[in-house]
Amino acid sequence: MKPITLPILGLLVLIPFMITLGQVLFKLTSGRLTAQAGTPFYTVAFNPVFLLALAIYGAATLLWIHVLKTVPLAYAYSFMALTFVLVPFVAAIFLKEPLTIKYAMGACLIIAGLFIVQS
């Protein structure tokens, strides 16, 4: 495997952040649907928050394809584990969802595992 360049490494870290942002926006969209009882589900297609989430996911997908041109999938995909750390953390900050000590322990293990895989 060729050495990973700094821009590619940056994308490998940025993409999970983009996925995390998309997930939080999807959750916000679902909350709006729930708050408006009786609203048809298809109206989500016109929700600006939902459309932003789709745009972010789309951009992340295009960046992912660019990364995969130069990096083996097994190497790159290990960075997706960051979403398991980031999504609950960001949800705690912006959605006031609870974090537990089990989450913290699991997140530490995931990060340690990422370092092991990448070494």
C-alpha positions, 0 to 999 in steps of 0.5 A, a space after each residue: 500500500 502506498 503511503 497515505 497523503 495528508 489530504 486523503 487522511 483529512 478526508 478519511 476523518 472528515 467523512 465520518 464527521 459529515 455522516 455524523 452531521 447528516 445523522 443529527 439532521 435526520 433525527 431533527 427531521 424525524 422530530 419535526 414529523 413527530 411534532 406535527 401529528 397527522 403530517 403525511 410522511 412524504 412531506 419529509 421530501 420538502 423539509 429543508 433540514 432533510 434536504 440539507 442532510 441528503 446534500 451532506 450525505 451526497 457530498 460525503 459519498 462523492 468524497 468517499 469515492 475519491 478516497 477509495 481511488 487511492 486507499 484500500 477499502 479495508 483501510 478506509 472503512 475502519 475510519 467509519 468506526 468514528 461515526 459510532 463515537 461521534 454520533 452519540 457525542 454530537 447527539 448529546 450536545 445538540 439533542 440533549 440525549 444522554 451519554 453513559 459510562 458504557 458509551 465512554 468505555 466503548 468509544 475509547 475501545 473504538 478509538 483504540 481499535 482504530 489506532 491498532 488497525 491503522 498502525 
